Amino acid sequence: MRPALFAVSAAALVLAACGANGQDEGQAPAATGAPVETRPPNNPDQKPAVEGQTRAPSVSTAVAMQHAVVAEGLEHPWGLALLPDGQWLVTERPGRMRVVSAQGQIGAPISGLPAVAARGQGGLLDVILSPTFAEDRTIYWSYAQPRNGGNGTAVARGRLSDDLSRVENVQVVFQVKDTYDGDKHFGSSLVFGPDGKLYVTIGERSDKPMRPTAQSLASHHGKVIRINADGSVPSDNPFVGREGALPEIWSYGHRNPQGIAVQPETGAVWSIEHGTRGGDELNLEKAGANFGWPGAAYGIEYSGDAIPDATTTREGTVQPVYYWDPVIAPGGMVFYEGAMFPGWKGNALIGGLGGKHLVRLVLQDGRVVGEERLLTGLGERIRDVAVGPDGAVWVVTDEENGKLVRLARR
């Protein structure tokens, strides 16, 4: 039985306040300069290809912060999108989308969504607004699409009704070519680039027989996809016209990317993906780039064995800008642009699922130069992250009793 949905009272918000750096009151922040990660690596024999590629120096936010649980009772929430009126669109993996107010009132499920394959990591995934939402109220969402013989990642769009109760004129704008009967590694995060194109992250479906598809240009698995808003293929995509290659592919060699975001200062597109034990990656997307999986990877198998036939570097592949060993199990990501924390401007904020924290990365000239871990006292899997109108940071937690949480200055 699903837990009851309710808004948290003012008293509960006070009780949810945390320490000055978003951690437990009794937990001291890491010393500035020492890496925030202190656990031994899963693969101590692997070395970074460039200095600063892992275990960046720790940084600490100087201002006091507190978090508040604004709403709870969401069942495995996945995606989080800000509406112009300050309310939030939230997806729940079993197949529901809801509107949640900034005060925590949770609306009834929005009708009109297609069926989803809700098992394992599959279901209703990300949601974003169209760049033209103010004119046409169009939203986009990704999901595990049920099919004869299995499932596959798909992206649909529709008009959000004026009363926020339903989506209309639903149209599937993308679906992976391959059908596979599995329950893992669907991706799938969405972002519109400054070029107006829609970028979609797709996983390689996890199982060992499926891993090679990440390297195959005849498969959508293990790729970042770039399409026009209507689902058509941009003429300047890197593999347009290549025999045997799917024209929607932008980059390949990914394992399970579940976060993608545009860097405001540069317009660059960054993605983040789940590795095996010790192989989570932050990547700077490039047209036609091969990010290596499964032949080039950091970390080890979940079993503890080496990844078969893999090396950390391989000719023709692009190195991650940053990797984590041990992993954080990254969810969604966003670049911070807001007034509340001016010192965070341009920083990447990344949900940590396995790590149960929010990661702040300081980037400089395309490299990570500092890392901070926030919301460590929350103790829940942080799935997605977004920035509110006032600059406060909002996250959803991937739990049976999932929460919408606001992080702000004290």
HELIX and SHEET records of a PDB file:
HELIX    1   1 ALA A   10  LEU A   15  1                                   6    
HELIX    2   2 PHE A  133  ASP A  136  1                                   4    
HELIX    3   3 LYS A  208  GLN A  215  5                                   8    
HELIX    4   4 PRO A  342  TRP A  344  5                                   3    
SHEET    1   A 5 PHE A   6  ALA A   7  0                                        
SHEET    2   A 5 MET A  65  LEU A  74 -1                                        
SHEET    3   A 5 GLY A 402  ARG A 409 -1                                        
SHEET    4   A 5 VAL A 393  THR A 397 -1                                        
SHEET    5   A 5 ILE A 382  VAL A 387 -1                                        
SHEET    1   B 3 PRO A  77  LEU A  82  0                                        
SHEET    2   B 3 TRP A  88  GLU A  92 -1                                        
SHEET    3   B 3 ARG A  96  VAL A 100 -1                                        
SHEET    1   C 4 LEU A 124  LEU A 129  0                                        
SHEET    2   C 4 THR A 138  ARG A 147 -1                                        
SHEET    3   C 4 GLY A 150  LEU A 160 -1                                        
SHEET    4   C 4 VAL A 167  GLN A 175 -1                                        
SHEET    1   D 4 LEU A 190  PHE A 192  0                                        
SHEET    2   D 4 LEU A 198  ILE A 202 -1                                        
SHEET    3   D 4 LYS A 223  ILE A 227 -1                                        
SHEET    4   D 4 ILE A 249  TYR A 252 -1                                        
SHEET    1   E 4 ASN A 256  VAL A 262  0                                        
SHEET    2   E 4 VAL A 269  HIS A 274 -1                                        
SHEET    3   E 4 ASP A 280  LEU A 284 -1                                        
SHEET    4   E 4 TYR A 322  TRP A 324 -1                                        
SHEET    1   F 4 PRO A 330  PHE A 335  0                                        
SHEET    2   F 4 ALA A 348  GLY A 352 -1                                        
SHEET    3   F 4 HIS A 357  GLN A 364 -1                                        
SHEET    4   F 4 ARG A 367  LEU A 374 -1                                        
END                                                                             
